[in-house]
Amino acid sequence: MLSDANPDEDGTAARPGRERPPADRVALRGDLRSALPDATAAVVVTAAVFVFLYVRVGSGDSDTVAVMPFMADAGTYWMYLLSQAFGWSGLLWAWGTVMLGLLLSGPRPARLPVSRRVLERWHRTTSLTTMALMLAHALMFAAELVRYEAESGWAERLWAGFADSFVPGWYDSGTGRVAIPLGQGALYLAIPLGLLFYVRHRIGANAWRRLHRFVVVVYVLSVWHTLLYGTNVWYGGWPRTVLWLLQLPVAVLLLLRLLRPARRAEQLGTPRGRGGVGRPAWAARAGGRLAAAAAVVGLLVVVVSGRDGGRDRPAEPPATAPHAQETE
């Protein structure tokens, strides 16, 4: 989520002979302050999504209610709807920060709407906001599970909500047996990978840069979790199509980033030629480029064909299922 374009927080290299300041503290505090407008916007978007979902439940148009008719009472299940709202705004912010990261870590574009330093700051603040939204999504889901287990004691309710939401493999119902661990994996990777930026001077810029590339995995896990478990995109239709369309620019930028790396050391080159790389490294780089190209083609096929695994919404609502059996 944080760009690997520059070695230092302000985008400039440290001068020889000058002691580097404690960037892990100063940069994080400064970015937290800078993230306040971004976080405020995220709260506003989350509130708007929550109202949208709440109204759709009342009108009977909600896919969530079509999946689980017992959730037709929005006033009772408002924490679940708020969890969904945080999840959707978190996915939107994740999309934005990944786009910024790919833009900044690749070859410098000829024209940028603002300075590169401003884009770097936006990338960092949107990353921090994304982590907060992901955590809020999980916490509200846990709170809904605690509320639902009203007949149990408080200790049992708190443990059930915590374990089902945060312990991998504990949730054992329906699609959640796969989807919940995917979401947990995204959360547990996003936070350390994002915060490592602020201690990069301790672990080394190269080590941080290599670890930071795994944020793409975080984004893939988040989208996968949503496609499997997001009841608002459970059925085929425009919400699911929009979700797929948003992945196209990410895949294209990733492919361009692989084809035209900013650093000479990352270029494909020739295997074991003069100035080339070893065959295993060359094969890995070539495989990454082919995988990204295949992903772009696959996304185009999915969007054009409309066949992405989404179900057709039934004419009659299904029978009431156990709580959260097929939910996000």
N, C-alpha and C positions, 0 to 999 in steps of 0.2 A: 504494500500500500504506500510505502514511502519510497520516493525515487532514489535510484542509485547513481544519479547523474553526477553529483558533486560530493567531494570528500568531507566538506565542512558545512555546518548549519547555515552559514550565510552565503554559501555558494562560492567562496574563495578559499584558496589554499593558504595554510598558515605560513607566515614568513619564517625563513631560517633564523634560528637564534631566538625566536620569540616564543615564550612559554604559552602553550595552548590553555585557554580557560576551561573550567569544568563544564563542558558543553552539555553533559547529561542532565544537569540541574537547570542551568540557565535556559537552554533551548526548550526543555519540556515545559517549564513554567511560562515562558514567553508564548509557546504554541498553545498552551491551555487558555491563556488570556485571548490570544488571537482567534481561538476556536469558538468563543462565546457567540459571535454573530452567526456562525455556521451552525452551531448547536441550537440556537434559537430558531433558525429556519427549519431545522430538522424536527423540532418540537411542533412547529406550526404545520408542517407537512404531515406529521404523524397524527395530529388532531384532525386534520382534514380527511385523512384516510379512515380514521376511526368513525367520524360522522358518516362518511360514505358507506362503510360497512354496516353501521348501525341502522341507517335508513333502509338499506337493501334487505336487511333481516326483517324489518317491519313491513316492507312492501311485498315480501315473498319472492323477490328476485335473487336472493343470496344463494350462491352455489354451496356455501357452508351448510345452510339449512337443507338444501337438496340432498347433501351427503348425510347429514345428521338432523332429522326433523325435530328431535327433542331440544335443539338449540334455538328454536324459533323465538324464545323469550330473550330478547337482547338485553333487557334490564338485569336478568339473572346472570347471563354469561358475558357481561361487559368486559371482564378481565381477559377472557379469551379473545374477544374482538380487539382489545387494546394490544394484546400480544401479537395478533396478526398485523395490526397497524405498525407497530415497532418493527416487525419483520420486513414489511414491505418498504418502509422508509430506509431501513438498514440496507436492504438489497439495492435500493436506488443510490444511496450514498456509496456503497461498495462499488457499484458500476462507475460512478463518477470518479472516485479516487483511483481505480484501476486504469481508467482511460487517461487520467492525468499522469499516472506513473509510466504508462507505456509511451505517452507522448514525450515525456521529459527524459526517459532513459534511452531513447533511440536517437537517430540523427536529428540535429536541430532543424526544425522547420524553417522555411524561408521567412514566413510571417507568423507572428504570434499576436493574439488580441491584446495581451499585456506583456510586461517584461517576464523573462524567465524566472527571475527571483520571486515575483508575485505568484507565478504558477507553482513554484516549489512550495511556497508557504500555503497555498490552497491545498496542495496535495497532502501536506502534513496535517493540516487542520481537519480536512475531510476524513483522513485516516483515523484520527482520534475520535471524531464524531461517529464514524462507522462502528468502531469498537464499542462505544457506549450504547449505540442502538442495538447491536447484537446482544449485549448483555441484558439490556432492558427487555428485549424480546424473550429471552430465556427466563428471566425473573418473573415476568407476567404470566408465562405459561405455567411456571411452578406455582405461582399464587392461585391460579385457577384450579390446579389440581388439589391444592390445600383446601380451597373453598368447597370443592366437590365432595371431598371425603368428610363431610360434616358429621357423619354418624360415628366416626372414630375419635379417639382422644387426640389432644393437640400434638403430643410427641409423635404419634403414629402418622398423623396428617402431615406434619412438617417433614418427617423423614421420607414419606411417599412422594411429596412434591419435589423435594430436593433430589432424591435418587432417580426418579423418572425423568427429571429435566437435566441433571448434570452428571450422572454416573453412566458411562458408556455400557451398553448391553443390559441395563436394568429394565428399561421400558420393553415390555414383551408382548405388546398387542398390535395386531394388524401390520400395516405398512410401516408403522413407527419403529418396528424392530430394525429396519434398515435406515429409514429417514432420520430418526432422532440421532443415532450415532454420527451420521453425516453432518448434521447441524452442530453437534458437539465438537466434532473434529474441526470444523470451520472456526468455531469460537476459540477453542484451545490453541489453535495455530495463529489466529489473527492477533491476539493480544501480545504474546511474546515477540512475534515477528515484527509487529508494528513498533513496540517499545524498544526493541534492540537498536533502533536508529539513534536513540539518545545515549547509548553506551558504545557506539561504534568505535570511538577512539580508544576504548579499552580492549576490545576484541579484535580490532584491526579492520580497516576498510574493506579489504578483500574478503575476509570471512563474513562480514556483515552483508556484503553485496551478494555473495553466493547464497546465504540463508534467505535474503530478502526476495529472491526470485520465487520462492515457494508461496508468496502471496497469491500468485495466479492459481495455485492449488486451493487456497482458501476461497477464492471467488468461485471456482468450479464446484466445490463442495456446497457452497451456499445456494447456487442455482440448482444443483441436483436435488438438494434438500427441499427446495421450494417446488420443483416440478413433481416430486414424489408426494409431498405432504401438504402443499398449499391448497386448501379447499377452495380458494377463490380462483385457482387455475386447475381445478380438479378435472373439469370437463373441457372439451374442445370449444373454442370460441375466441372472441377478440382479446380477452385478457391473456390467454395462453399464447396467442399469436404475437402480441406486443412483447411479451417476455422473451420469446425466441428472436424477434427482430432486434431487440436491444443487444443481443449477443453478437450480432454480425460485426458492428464496428470494433468490438473487443477482439474478435478473432482476426479481423483484417489488420488491426494495429499490431497485434502480437506477431502475425506473419511478417509484416514489414520490419518489425523490430528484429526478427531472426534473420531475415534476408539482408538487412542493411544495419548491422550492429554498429554502435557508436565507437566501440573500442576495437583497435586492430587485432588484439589478442582473441576477440570473440568471432572474428571472421572465419568462414568455412575453410578457405585455403585448399591445399591439396594434401592428401595423406602422405606424410613422411617425405615430402619434397623439400626443396630449399625454402625455408621460411614457413613450411607447412607444420602440421601437427601429427601426433601419433594416430595410428589407425583407429584405436578404440575411441579416442576423443573426437576424431573426425566423423566416425560412424554415429556417435551420440548426437553431434551437432546436426548432421544431415538428417538423422531420424527425427529430431525436434522440428526441423523445417518441414519435413514431409507430413508429420502429424498435424502441424498447424495448418498446412495447406488442405489436408483432408478434412479438418474441422470446419474450415470455411466452406468447402464444397458441401459437406454434410449439412451445415446450417442452411445453406441455400436450398438444398433439396427438401429439407424439412419445412421451410417457410413456403416454398412454392407448392409442394404437394399437400401441405396441411396434415400430414401423417407424422405425429410426434408422440404417439402413445396416449394422448388425451382421450378420455371416454366421452361418449355422447350423453348429454344430459337426458335422463329418463323422463318420459311423459308423466309418470306417476312417481311420487317420492318414495324412496326405499323405506323399508320398515326401520323403526328406531333401533339404532345400534348402541352397544355399550359406549360409555363416555370415552371420547378421544381415540376410538378404535382406528379411525381413518382420518385423523386430523393433523393439522400442523401444530 
